[in-house]
C-alpha cells in the first residue's frame, strides 16, 4: 500500500510502498478509501521537532502522515 511518510523531523515527506499491517488482538484492518493530509501533518513534516514539541520524542520514525481517513473494515 502507499503511505506518505517522514523519516526525519523537519524534512520532505516521501510517498512510498509499505506492507499492509496485520491486525492484532482487539484490532481491525481498515481499507482506506481516502486519506487527507492537513495543516497539522505539514507542521509535523516541516516545522515541529522533539525540541519544539517534546511529546514527539516518543514517536518512532518514520511517521505516516494523514489522519483524516475514510474507509471500511477489511479484516479482523
DSSP file (Angstrom, degrees, kcal/mol; ACC not computed):
  #  RESIDUE AA STRUCTURE BP1 BP2  ACC     N-H-->O    O-->H-N    N-H-->O    O-->H-N    TCO  KAPPA ALPHA  PHI   PSI    X-CA   Y-CA   Z-CA
    1    1 A X              0   0    0      0, 0.0    17,-2.9     0, 0.0     2,-0.3   0.000 360.0 360.0 360.0 162.5    0.0    0.0    0.0
    2    2 A X  E     +A   17   0A   0     15,-0.2     2,-0.3    13,-0.0    15,-0.2  -0.696 360.0 179.5 -93.7 145.0    1.1    3.6   -0.4
    3    3 A X  E     -A   16   0A   0     13,-2.3    13,-2.6    -2,-0.3     2,-0.7  -0.995  27.1-137.1-144.7 141.5    1.9    5.8    2.6
    4    4 A X  E     +A   15   0A   0     61,-0.4    61,-3.3    -2,-0.3     2,-0.3  -0.891  44.0 172.2 -98.4 111.7    3.1    9.5    2.8
    5    5 A X  E     -AB  14  64A   0      9,-2.9     9,-3.1    -2,-0.7     2,-0.4  -0.861  34.9-143.3-130.9 153.1    5.8    9.4    5.4
    6    6 A X  E     - B   0  63A   0     57,-2.3    57,-2.1    -2,-0.3    56,-0.7  -0.954   9.4-176.5-112.1 138.3    8.5   11.5    7.1
    7    7 A X  S    S+     0   0    0     -2,-0.4     2,-0.3     5,-0.3    -1,-0.1   0.509  75.9  29.2-106.2 -11.7   11.8    9.8    8.1
    8    8 A X  S >  S-     0   0    0      4,-0.1     3,-0.6    55,-0.1    -1,-0.3  -0.985  91.1-103.0-149.8 136.9   13.3   12.8    9.7
    9    9 A X  T 3  S+     0   0    0     -2,-0.3    36,-0.1     1,-0.2    40,-0.1  -0.294 105.2  18.6 -60.2 146.7   11.7   15.7   11.5
   10   10 A X  T 3  S+     0   0    0     34,-0.9     2,-0.3    38,-0.5    36,-0.3   0.907 104.7 115.6  57.9  47.8   11.6   19.0    9.5
   11   11 A X  S <  S-     0   0    0     34,-1.5     2,-0.3    -3,-0.6    -1,-0.2  -0.907  74.7 -79.1-140.1 167.6   12.1   17.2    6.2
   12   12 A X        -     0   0    0     -2,-0.3    -5,-0.3    -3,-0.1    -4,-0.1  -0.492  47.6-124.5 -69.1 126.2   10.3   16.5    3.0
   13   13 A X        -     0   0    0     -2,-0.3     2,-0.4    -7,-0.1    -7,-0.2  -0.306  23.5-144.5 -66.3 157.6    7.7   13.7    3.2
   14   14 A X  E     -A    5   0A   0     -9,-3.1    -9,-2.9     2,-0.0     2,-0.6  -0.982   8.6-135.0-128.2 138.3    8.0   10.8    0.8
   15   15 A X  E     +A    4   0A   0     -2,-0.4     2,-0.3   -11,-0.2   -11,-0.2  -0.821  45.4 157.3 -87.8 123.6    5.3    8.7   -0.9
   16   16 A X  E     -A    3   0A   0    -13,-2.6   -13,-2.3    -2,-0.6     2,-0.4  -0.942  45.2 -99.7-146.1 163.7    6.4    5.1   -0.6
   17   17 A X  E     +A    2   0A   0     -2,-0.3     2,-0.3   -15,-0.2   -15,-0.2  -0.718  41.0 177.4 -85.1 134.5    5.2    1.5   -0.6
   18   18 A X        -     0   0    0    -17,-2.9     2,-0.1    -2,-0.4     3,-0.0  -0.934  35.0 -92.9-133.0 158.5    4.7   -0.1    2.8
   19   19 A X        -     0   0    0     -2,-0.3     2,-0.4     1,-0.1     0, 0.0  -0.393  42.2-108.0 -68.7 145.7    3.5   -3.5    3.9
   20   20 A X        -     0   0    0     -2,-0.1    -1,-0.1     1,-0.1     2,-0.0  -0.640  43.4-120.8 -71.6 125.2   -0.2   -3.9    4.7
   21   21 A X        -     0   0    0     -2,-0.4     2,-0.5     1,-0.1    -1,-0.1  -0.313  13.6-129.0 -70.6 153.1   -0.4   -4.3    8.5
   22   22 A X        -     0   0    0      7,-0.0     2,-0.1    54,-0.0    -1,-0.1  -0.885  27.7-119.3 -97.1 127.6   -1.9   -7.4   10.2
   23   23 A X        -     0   0    0     -2,-0.5     2,-0.1     4,-0.1     6,-0.1  -0.432  28.4-149.7 -67.7 140.8   -4.5   -6.5   12.8
   24   24 A X    >   -     0   0    0      1,-0.2     3,-2.1     4,-0.1    -1,-0.1  -0.272  44.9 -45.8 -95.2-173.5   -3.6   -7.7   16.3
   25   25 A X  T 3  S+     0   0    0      1,-0.3    -1,-0.2    -2,-0.1     3,-0.1  -0.320 130.9  10.0 -57.5 130.8   -5.9   -8.8   19.1
   26   26 A X  T 3  S+     0   0    0      1,-0.3     2,-0.3    50,-0.2    -1,-0.3   0.576 110.5 107.5  76.4   9.6   -8.8   -6.4   19.6
   27   27 A X    <   -     0   0    0     -3,-2.1     2,-0.3    49,-0.2    -1,-0.3  -0.778  52.1-153.9-116.5 160.7   -7.9   -4.5   16.3
   28   28 A X        -     0   0    0     -2,-0.3     2,-0.6    -3,-0.1    48,-0.2  -0.925  20.0-122.4-126.6 157.3   -9.5   -4.3   12.9
   29   29 A X  E     -C   75   0B   0     46,-3.3    45,-3.6    -2,-0.3    46,-1.3  -0.898  24.8-155.7 -98.9 123.6   -7.9   -3.6    9.5
   30   30 A X  E     -C   73   0B   0     -2,-0.6     2,-0.7    43,-0.2    43,-0.2  -0.886   8.6-143.8-101.8 123.9   -9.5   -0.6    7.7
   31   31 A X  E     -C   72   0B   0     41,-2.9    41,-1.7    -2,-0.5     2,-0.4  -0.798  26.7-133.1 -84.0 115.9   -9.2   -0.4    4.0
   32   32 A X  E     -C   71   0B   0     -2,-0.7    39,-0.3    39,-0.2     3,-0.1  -0.565  27.6-179.1 -79.2 125.3   -8.8    3.3    3.3
   33   33 A X  E    S-     0   0B   0     37,-3.1     2,-0.3    -2,-0.4    38,-0.2   0.761  75.6  -1.4 -88.6 -31.4  -10.9    4.8    0.6
   34   34 A X  E     -C   70   0B   0     36,-1.8    36,-2.0     2,-0.0     2,-0.4  -0.965  61.5-168.8-160.2 143.0   -9.5    8.3    1.0
   35   35 A X  E     -C   69   0B   0     -2,-0.3     2,-0.4    34,-0.2    34,-0.2  -0.997   9.0-154.3-137.1 140.3   -6.9   10.0    3.2
   36   36 A X  E     -C   68   0B   0     32,-1.6    32,-1.1    -2,-0.4    31,-0.6  -0.905   9.3-147.0-116.9 143.7   -6.2   13.6    3.7
   37   37 A X        -     0   0    0     -2,-0.4     2,-0.1    29,-0.2    28,-0.0  -0.942  30.1-173.7-103.1 122.9   -3.0   15.4    4.7
   38   38 A X     >  -     0   0    0     -2,-0.6     4,-1.7     1,-0.0     3,-0.4  -0.415  41.0 -81.8-111.5-173.9   -4.0   18.5    6.7
   39   39 A X  H  > S+     0   0    0      1,-0.2     4,-1.9     2,-0.2     5,-0.1   0.861 124.9  55.5 -59.5 -39.6   -2.1   21.5    8.2
   40   40 A X  H  > S+     0   0    0      1,-0.2     4,-2.0     2,-0.2    -1,-0.2   0.886 105.6  53.3 -64.9 -35.2   -1.1   19.7   11.3
   41   41 A X  H  > S+     0   0    0     -3,-0.4     4,-2.1     1,-0.2    -1,-0.2   0.910 107.8  51.0 -61.5 -41.0    0.6   17.0    9.2
   42   42 A X  H  X S+     0   0    0     -4,-1.7     4,-2.8     1,-0.2     5,-0.4   0.844 106.1  54.8 -67.1 -33.0    2.5   19.7    7.4
   43   43 A X  H  X>S+     0   0    0     -4,-1.9     5,-3.1     2,-0.2     4,-2.3   0.929 107.9  50.0 -62.8 -44.0    3.6   21.1   10.7
   44   44 A X  H  <5S+     0   0    0     -4,-2.0   -34,-0.9     1,-0.2    -2,-0.2   0.910 116.3  42.4 -58.9 -41.7    5.0   17.7   11.7
   45   45 A X  H  <5S+     0   0    0     -4,-2.1   -34,-1.5   -36,-0.1    -2,-0.2   0.916 131.2  16.5 -72.6 -43.5    6.8   17.4    8.4
   46   46 A X  H  <5S+     0   0    0     -4,-2.8    -3,-0.2   -36,-0.3    -2,-0.2   0.702 131.7  20.1-110.4 -21.6    8.3   20.9    8.1
   47   47 A X  T  <5S+     0   0    0     -4,-2.3    -3,-0.2    -5,-0.4    -4,-0.1   0.789  97.5  73.5-120.7 -44.2    8.2   22.8   11.4
   48   48 A X      < +     0   0    0     -5,-3.1   -38,-0.5    -6,-0.1     2,-0.3  -0.407  44.6 162.4 -85.9 155.2    7.9   20.7   14.5
   49   49 A X    >>  -     0   0    0    -40,-0.1     4,-3.3    -2,-0.1     3,-1.0  -0.936  55.6 -91.3-153.9 168.6   10.6   18.5   16.1
   50   50 A X  T 34 S+     0   0    0     -2,-0.3     7,-0.2     1,-0.3     6,-0.1   0.786 124.9  59.5 -59.2 -25.7   11.1   16.9   19.6
   51   51 A X  T 34 S+     0   0    0      1,-0.1    -1,-0.3     2,-0.1     3,-0.2   0.850 116.6  31.8 -69.2 -32.7   12.9   20.0   20.6
   52   52 A X  T <4 S+     0   0    0     -3,-1.0     2,-0.5     1,-0.3    -2,-0.2   0.857 133.6  29.2 -89.7 -42.4    9.9   22.2   19.9
   53   53 A X  S >< S-     0   0    0     -4,-3.3     3,-2.3     1,-0.1     4,-0.3  -0.856  72.4-165.4-122.0  90.8    7.1   19.6   20.8
   54   54 A X  G >  S+     0   0    0     -2,-0.5     3,-1.7     1,-0.3     4,-0.3   0.746  81.5  69.0 -54.9 -28.9    8.6   17.3   23.5
   55   55 A X  G >  S+     0   0    0      1,-0.3     3,-1.3     2,-0.2    -1,-0.3   0.750  86.1  70.6 -63.2 -20.7    5.9   14.6   23.0
   56   56 A X  G X  S+     0   0    0     -3,-2.3     3,-1.6     1,-0.3    -1,-0.3   0.721  78.6  77.0 -68.5 -19.7    7.3   13.8   19.6
   57   57 A X  G <  S+     0   0    0     -3,-1.7    -1,-0.3    -4,-0.3    -2,-0.2   0.778  91.3  55.1 -60.8 -25.3   10.3   12.2   21.2
   58   58 A X  G <  S+     0   0    0     -3,-1.3     2,-0.3    -4,-0.3    -1,-0.3   0.595  88.7  96.8 -83.0 -11.0    8.2    9.2   22.0
   59   59 A X  S <  S-     0   0    0     -3,-1.6     2,-0.5    -4,-0.2     4,-0.1  -0.638  71.6-136.3 -83.7 133.8    7.2    8.8   18.3
   60   60 A X        -     0   0    0     -2,-0.3     2,-0.2     2,-0.1    -2,-0.1  -0.781  35.5 -98.6 -90.6 126.1    9.2    6.3   16.3
   61   61 A X  S    S+     0   0    0     -2,-0.5   -54,-0.1   -54,-0.1     2,-0.1  -0.611  96.3  60.4 -82.8 147.3   10.2    7.4   12.8
   62   62 A X  S    S-     0   0    0    -56,-0.7     2,-0.5    -2,-0.2   -55,-0.2   0.485  72.6-166.5 -77.5 155.9    9.1    7.0   10.1
   63   63 A X  E     -B    6   0A   0    -57,-2.1   -57,-2.3    -2,-0.1     2,-0.5  -0.938  15.2-136.0-111.3 131.0    5.7    8.6   10.8
   64   64 A X  E     -B    5   0A   0     -2,-0.5   -59,-0.2   -59,-0.2     2,-0.1  -0.773  23.0-143.0 -86.9 125.9    2.9    8.1    8.3
   65   65 A X        +     0   0    0    -61,-3.3   -61,-0.4    -2,-0.5   -28,-0.1  -0.418  57.8  71.8 -84.9 161.9    1.0   11.4    7.7
   66   66 A X        +     0   0    0     -2,-0.1   -29,-0.2   -28,-0.1     3,-0.1   0.659  32.6 172.7  99.5 106.8   -2.7   11.7    7.2
   67   67 A X        +     0   0    0    -31,-0.6     2,-0.8     1,-0.1   -30,-0.1   0.255  60.2  88.7-126.1   9.5   -5.2   11.3    9.9
   68   68 A X  E     +C   36   0B   0    -32,-1.1   -32,-1.6     2,-0.0     2,-0.3  -0.786  65.2 155.4-107.7  86.0   -8.4   12.4    8.1
   69   69 A X  E     -C   35   0B   0     -2,-0.8     2,-0.3   -34,-0.2   -34,-0.2  -0.751  30.3-170.0-119.1 156.4   -9.4    9.0    6.7
   70   70 A X  E     +C   34   0B   0    -36,-2.0   -37,-3.1    -2,-0.3   -36,-1.8  -0.993  31.6 109.3-141.9 142.6  -12.5    7.2    5.5
   71   71 A X  E     -C   32   0B   0     -2,-0.3     2,-0.3   -39,-0.3   -39,-0.2  -0.905  51.8 -87.9-177.1-155.5  -12.9    3.5    4.6
   72   72 A X  E     -C   31   0B   0    -41,-1.7   -41,-2.9    -2,-0.3     2,-0.3  -0.945  45.1 -84.5-141.7 160.9  -14.4    0.2    5.6
   73   73 A X  E     +C   30   0B   0     -2,-0.3   -43,-0.2   -43,-0.2     3,-0.1  -0.530  41.0 175.7 -70.4 125.1  -13.5   -2.8    7.7
   74   74 A X  E     -     0   0B   0    -45,-3.6     2,-0.3     1,-0.4   -44,-0.2   0.752  59.2 -19.8-101.1 -33.9  -11.4   -5.2    5.7
   75   75 A X  E      C   29   0B   0    -46,-1.3   -46,-3.3     1,-0.1    -1,-0.4  -0.988 360.0 360.0-168.6 164.6  -10.4   -7.8    8.2
   76   76 A X              0   0    0     -2,-0.3   -50,-0.2   -48,-0.2   -49,-0.2   0.278 360.0 360.0-153.9 360.0  -10.1   -8.7   11.9
